[in-house]
């Protein structure tokens, strides 16, 4: 199975900050990497797919990059509504594993 | 509009069985990649089982292999997860999700399964 490792596990940042979350795969997954945002009590929401493609409706302050084993999600100009937990997920081969999550808090 | 509505969760004793349903609308289940994803209380997301599209290949996570069975009824446009030999560690909110290689773009609201004596 492909293991996905995210860092950091949590972060606290101020409105307007640039925030970066990294995700590492245990083997190459090409660009089959997706990012989700989840708020408490809600279903996850797909933000980015194929590493750097925007899901419809996602603000342009979000960006994704990477290929192979190393990926990142950045939020350029953190907004109050960006709090929540972010997960990466590989869709290269089943089981389609998730990272352990990064909790983003607003200072 | 794509909608997914899970049902069938509840309280069950260890060793028991439960069948979850996910009623889909706004698209045809027959040619869609679908998965079940769970989230234990206070924990992260864990992919459980899924269908691919054209080949209808089915896949399971190691912790549920041999105990859970995913299926679909195209005439009812409904996805199922039959869960047998349930364990305390299967306690979670179970989500159905639509999507495959491009990620899970649509999710249901989830149904809570509690395994406890």
Boltz contact constraints between the chains, C-beta under 6 A:
constraints:
  - contact:
      token1: [A, 34]
      token2: [B, 103]
      max_distance: 6.0
  - contact:
      token1: [A, 43]
      token2: [B, 95]
      max_distance: 6.0
  - contact:
      token1: [A, 43]
      token2: [B, 107]
      max_distance: 6.0
  - contact:
      token1: [A, 46]
      token2: [B, 103]
      max_distance: 6.0
  - contact:
      token1: [A, 46]
      token2: [B, 105]
      max_distance: 6.0
  - contact:
      token1: [A, 49]
      token2: [B, 102]
      max_distance: 6.0
  - contact:
      token1: [A, 49]
      token2: [B, 103]
      max_distance: 6.0
  - contact:
      token1: [A, 87]
      token2: [B, 45]
      max_distance: 6.0
  - contact:
      token1: [A, 91]
      token2: [B, 101]
      max_distance: 6.0
  - contact:
      token1: [A, 94]
      token2: [B, 59]
      max_distance: 6.0
  - contact:
      token1: [A, 95]
      token2: [B, 47]
      max_distance: 6.0
  - contact:
      token1: [A, 95]
      token2: [B, 61]
      max_distance: 6.0
  - contact:
      token1: [A, 96]
      token2: [B, 47]
      max_distance: 6.0
  - contact:
      token1: [A, 98]
      token2: [B, 45]
      max_distance: 6.0
  - contact:
      token1: [A, 100]
      token2: [B, 44]
      max_distance: 6.0
  - contact:
      token1: [A, 101]
      token2: [B, 44]
      max_distance: 6.0
